[in-house]
Every structure is written in C-alpha cells, then in structure tokens.
Amino acid sequence: MRKSKITLLAMLSIVLLAAATLTGLAQDDKVKKNHTYTGTPVLWREPVDVESRNLLLGAGGETMKPDLSRVKFIEEKKGGYSRKYRVHDGAGNEWIAKIGKEAQTDTAANRLLWAVGYETEIAYLVPSLTIIGKGTFENVRLEARPKDVKRIGEWNWEDNPFNGTRHLQGLKIMMALINNWDMKNSNNEILAVRDQPIGGELRYIISDLGATFGKTGGVFSRSRNKPNDYVKADFIKSVNGNAVDFHYSGKNKKLFDNLTVEDIKWITTWLSRLSDEQIKDAFRAANYAPEEVEWLAEEVRERIEALTKISATSVD
C-alpha cells in the first residue's frame, strides 16, 4: 500500500513538472510574440557607390539569389492584385512568389529605388519557374523572407518618422518618376531583425511596387506594366517659383502637394549619377523584351533630365 502511494506521488510530481514546463514555454512564446521592436528608423542610406551598383542583381547581390534547383509550394498568400505563393527554394530558404503582370514592374521599380539609396525588398525575377505542386510560370518575382527578419507592420505616408525630410520628399518624386498610382499604406512595410536588442534599426520600405510603369490616369484608365502608356504619359505639370506640380492622378494625390525645387535638387544628385546601362539593367532584371528595355530606359532618362533642368533653377 505504501509503495503504491509513493508511486502515485511520483507520477503526480512528473505531471506537475511537465505542466510547469509547458507553461514556461508558453510564456516564453508569448514574450517573443509581444517583443517590442525599437530602433533607429531607416528609409534611405547614402549610395556612395551609386555608379557601380549592379541593377541586374539589386540589393541582394549574388549571395542572396534563390536556389532554383527545387522550388516547392507551401501555401497561397491571400490579398493584393497578383497571385502569390509562399515557397521554399532548393536550399530551404523561404520566398514569396509573385505571379502576373506586376512581377516585372515590381522588380524594375525595386532596382531603381535601391540604386539611389532607398531600402527595398530582396527580390529577383525568374523568367520561367517550376513550383512543385503548382506548375510552371513565366516571369515570377521571388521576394526573400529571411529567417532573421521580422515584418512588424505597415508605415503611414502621412505619419512617419521622416516627415519633412528630403528622404521622404525624394521618395515621393521617385513614385512620380515610375508612375506608381497605388500609394496606399498597406503597401508599406517596416522590417526589423528578429529579437534585436534596443538600438537596432527599423527599415522602412515600399514592399509592393507593382502598379508602376503604366499611366496613373483615372480609376478606370490606370494601367500597370504597359510600356507604351508609360512613355506617352506626361510627367511634370508646372513649376511655380519653388513649387513643383507633377501629372499624378493616383491614390493619395495630396502627398504631392508640397514638393519643391529643393527636393528635386536633392534626389537628382543621385539619379543623375546613374548610367544609361544601369537604367537598362533595371529593366533587363525584370526580363523585359529588348525593345521594351530601350523604350522604358529612354523614358526614365528623359524624366531624370527634366528633373535636372528644374534643379538648375535658382530659387529666391
């Protein structure tokens, strides 16, 4: 009888110990989920190497390129204009595969923003990709999801740490340059290093740049990934003293109300240092046909020259 009681007590102790362990693990998970990410907000970094930046590879360079030997479907990612799948590459790294007409524009716009110093996604366009479990697709944009990077939420165009800075004003000008008519807050992301200590960085990026290189137009006439529309679209509407007005009729139009000649001078400092070949590489990276590369790159160059002309204006 005594032995039976001892055995029962031992079993009860094991159960209590297991429960305490599970409770501790659950609390640890809760702490991790509720981890407050703080740090220095970063939107732009000075691109001291702008002339040598490789726009074919972008921010990820050669080292971050996906292993395409075996790409496996994980799940479908809901929301947005384009079809998107979460996938693993041959090395086990996770990516978001964007399929459809936005894949090209997203890639080219990403390269041009990174070229002049803005924080961007790590992304590559694959001309033809087989996703095991889904099929083979043309022009797939693979957007990296590194294990050490946490996406902590969206940032607001009108309420953010960069209001009033040249960096944010320059980003708006870049949106006009590439005809991004879908400037909604849900396309913006803040990235942090997982479990980073206080004093780290919070990277502010535009994650979705797909509604570009067409025309901003009205609600029913806007287009994306239409080179013919892009090259025919008007760019600068007027310059009145220090105020510059762009031809823009997309979402969040009021963001363009207070752009100045001084803002243009700042962004043109970096844009003017890009070579014609670098600009072409941004579109080659997106797998545009050779004639489209020429059209698009020529239009971007013309827009840069128009900005340069304005930046040479003296403002009293």
C-alpha positions in Angstrom: 0.0 0.0 0.0 2.9 2.4 1.0 4.7 1.5 -2.3 1.5 2.4 -4.2 1.3 5.8 -2.5 4.9 6.5 -3.3 4.4 5.6 -7.0 1.3 7.8 -7.2 3.1 10.8 -5.7 6.0 10.3 -8.1 3.6 10.2 -11.1 1.8 13.4 -9.7 5.2 15.1 -9.4 6.1 14.3 -13.0 2.7 15.6 -14.3 3.1 18.8 -12.3 6.7 19.3 -13.6 5.5 18.7 -17.2 2.7 21.2 -16.7 5.1 23.8 -15.3 7.5 23.3 -18.2 4.7 23.7 -20.8 3.5 26.8 -19.0 7.0 28.2 -19.1 7.4 27.5 -22.8 4.0 29.2 -23.5 5.1 32.2 -21.5 8.4 32.4 -23.4 6.4 32.2 -26.7 4.1 35.0 -25.5 7.1 37.1 -24.6 8.6 36.6 -28.1 5.3 37.4 -29.8 5.0 40.5 -27.7 8.6 41.6 -28.3 8.6 45.3 -28.8 10.8 46.3 -31.7 12.6 49.6 -31.2 15.5 51.1 -33.0 16.6 53.8 -35.5 14.1 54.3 -38.4 15.9 54.0 -41.7 14.4 54.9 -45.1 17.5 55.8 -47.1 21.2 55.3 -47.0 23.7 57.4 -48.9 24.6 55.4 -52.0 28.3 56.4 -52.2 28.8 53.6 -54.8 25.9 54.6 -57.0 27.9 54.5 -60.2 28.9 50.9 -59.6 25.7 49.5 -58.3 24.6 46.3 -60.0 21.0 46.8 -61.0 20.7 43.3 -62.5 21.1 41.8 -59.1 19.8 44.6 -56.8 20.1 44.8 -53.0 20.6 41.0 -52.5 23.5 40.7 -54.9 24.8 37.4 -56.0 24.9 35.9 -52.5 21.1 36.1 -51.9 20.0 34.6 -55.2 17.5 31.8 -54.8 18.4 28.1 -55.4 16.1 27.2 -58.2 17.1 23.5 -58.3 13.9 22.7 -56.4 11.1 25.2 -55.6 8.3 23.8 -53.5 4.9 25.2 -52.8 4.0 25.9 -49.2 0.8 27.9 -49.2 -1.1 30.5 -51.2 -0.8 34.1 -49.8 -4.1 35.9 -49.9 -4.7 39.6 -50.8 -3.5 42.0 -53.4 -3.8 42.3 -57.1 -1.4 39.5 -58.0 -1.4 35.8 -57.3 1.2 35.0 -54.6 2.6 31.7 -53.3 4.8 31.1 -50.3 7.6 28.7 -51.4 10.9 27.1 -50.3 13.8 27.0 -52.7 16.4 24.2 -53.1 18.4 25.5 -50.1 15.3 25.6 -47.8 15.0 29.4 -47.9 11.6 31.0 -48.0 10.3 33.3 -50.7 7.1 34.9 -51.8 6.5 34.1 -55.5 4.5 36.9 -57.2 2.9 35.8 -60.5 1.4 38.0 -63.1 2.0 41.4 -64.8 3.1 43.1 -61.6 6.2 40.8 -61.3 8.1 42.8 -63.9 7.2 46.3 -62.8 7.8 45.4 -59.1 11.3 44.2 -59.9 12.3 47.2 -62.1 11.0 49.7 -59.7 12.8 47.9 -56.8 16.1 48.2 -58.7 15.7 52.0 -59.3 14.8 52.8 -55.7 17.7 50.8 -54.4 20.1 52.4 -56.9 19.6 55.8 -55.3 19.8 54.6 -51.7 16.3 53.6 -50.6 15.7 50.5 -48.5 14.0 47.7 -50.5 12.9 44.1 -50.6 15.5 41.5 -51.6 13.9 40.2 -54.9 14.8 38.6 -58.2 12.7 37.9 -61.3 12.9 34.3 -62.7 11.8 34.2 -66.4 10.5 30.7 -66.1 9.9 28.9 -62.8 8.5 25.5 -61.9 6.9 25.4 -58.5 6.4 21.8 -57.3 2.7 21.4 -56.5 1.6 24.3 -58.7 3.1 24.2 -62.1 5.4 26.3 -64.4 5.0 30.0 -64.6 6.6 32.8 -66.7 8.1 35.9 -65.1 7.9 35.1 -61.4 9.2 37.6 -58.9 10.8 35.9 -55.8 10.8 38.1 -52.8 13.0 36.9 -49.9 11.7 36.1 -46.4 14.9 35.6 -44.4 14.5 33.8 -41.1 16.2 36.6 -39.2 13.9 39.4 -40.5 10.6 40.2 -38.8 7.9 42.2 -40.6 6.4 44.3 -37.8 3.7 46.2 -39.6 3.0 48.9 -42.1 4.0 52.6 -42.1 1.9 55.6 -43.0 2.7 58.0 -45.8 1.3 60.9 -43.7 2.5 60.0 -40.3 6.1 58.6 -40.1 9.5 59.5 -38.7 10.6 61.0 -41.9 8.0 63.7 -42.4 9.6 66.9 -43.6 12.9 65.3 -44.7 14.5 65.3 -48.1 14.5 61.5 -47.9 10.7 61.2 -47.9 10.2 64.0 -50.4 12.7 62.3 -52.7 10.8 59.0 -52.4 7.6 60.8 -53.5 9.4 62.1 -56.5 10.6 58.6 -57.3 6.9 57.5 -57.2 6.1 60.1 -59.7 9.0 59.1 -61.9 7.9 55.5 -62.1 4.2 56.3 -62.2 3.2 54.5 -59.0 -0.5 55.1 -58.7 -1.2 52.7 -55.8 0.4 54.7 -53.0 -1.6 53.1 -50.1 -0.2 52.5 -46.7 -0.8 48.7 -46.8 1.9 48.5 -49.5 4.5 49.8 -47.0 6.4 47.6 -44.5 8.7 48.0 -41.5 11.4 45.4 -41.2 13.4 44.5 -38.1 16.0 41.9 -37.1 14.2 39.3 -35.0 14.7 39.7 -31.3 17.1 42.6 -31.9 18.3 44.4 -28.9 17.4 48.0 -28.2 19.5 50.3 -30.5 19.0 48.3 -33.7 17.3 49.5 -36.9 13.8 49.6 -38.3 13.9 49.5 -42.1 11.1 51.4 -43.8 10.4 50.0 -47.3 7.7 50.1 -50.0 7.0 46.4 -50.4 4.6 46.5 -53.3 5.7 48.5 -56.4 3.6 46.6 -58.9 1.3 49.4 -60.0 4.0 51.2 -62.0 5.3 51.8 -65.5 1.9 52.5 -66.9 -0.3 55.6 -66.6 -1.8 57.0 -63.4 -5.0 58.1 -65.1 -8.5 57.8 -63.6 -9.9 54.9 -61.7 -10.9 53.1 -64.9 -8.0 54.2 -67.1 -5.0 53.5 -64.9 -2.6 50.9 -66.1 0.4 48.9 -64.9 3.2 47.3 -66.8 2.3 49.0 -70.1 5.5 50.5 -71.5 3.5 52.3 -74.3 1.3 54.0 -71.7 4.4 55.0 -69.6 6.4 56.6 -72.4 3.3 58.6 -73.5 2.4 59.8 -70.0 3.1 63.4 -69.0 5.5 63.9 -66.1 5.9 67.4 -64.9 2.9 69.7 -65.0 4.3 73.0 -63.8 6.9 74.9 -61.8 5.8 78.0 -59.9 8.6 79.6 -58.0 9.8 76.8 -55.6 6.7 74.7 -56.0 6.7 71.7 -58.5 3.5 70.1 -59.6 3.5 66.6 -61.2 1.0 65.0 -63.5 -0.4 62.5 -61.0 -3.9 61.2 -60.5 -3.4 58.1 -58.5 -4.2 57.3 -54.9 -3.0 59.7 -52.1 -2.6 62.5 -54.6 -2.3 65.1 -51.8 1.1 63.7 -50.9 2.4 65.5 -54.0 1.2 68.9 -52.8 4.3 70.3 -51.2 7.2 69.1 -53.4 9.8 71.8 -54.2 12.7 72.6 -56.5 15.0 71.9 -53.5 13.5 68.4 -53.1 14.2 67.8 -56.8 17.7 69.0 -56.5 18.4 66.5 -53.7 17.0 63.4 -55.5 18.6 64.5 -58.8 22.0 64.5 -57.1 21.7 60.7 -57.1 19.6 60.0 -60.1 22.0 61.9 -62.4 24.8 59.6 -61.5 23.2 56.6 -62.9 24.4 55.5 -66.3 22.2 54.5 -69.2 23.4 50.9 -68.9 22.4 50.8 -65.2 18.9 52.1 -66.0 18.6 49.5 -68.8 19.8 46.8 -66.3 16.9 47.6 -64.0 14.5 46.6 -66.9 16.7 43.7 -68.0 16.5 42.4 -64.4 12.7 42.3 -64.9 13.0 40.3 -68.2 11.5 43.0 -70.5 12.0 42.4 -74.2 15.0 44.3 -75.7 12.8 46.9 -77.4 10.9 47.5 -74.2 14.1 47.9 -72.3 15.1 50.7 -74.7 11.8 52.5 -74.5 11.5 52.3 -70.7 15.1 53.3 -70.1 14.9 56.2 -72.5 11.8 57.5 -70.8 13.4 57.2 -67.4 16.4 59.1 -68.7 14.2 61.8 -70.1 12.4 62.2 -66.8 15.8 62.5 -65.0 16.9 65.1 -67.5 13.6 67.0 -66.9 14.3 66.9 -63.1 17.8 68.0 -63.7 16.7 71.0 -65.7 14.4 72.0 -62.9 17.1 71.5 -60.3 19.2 74.0 -62.1 16.5 76.7 -61.5 17.6 79.3 -59.0 15.0 79.9 -56.2 14.9 83.2 -54.4 
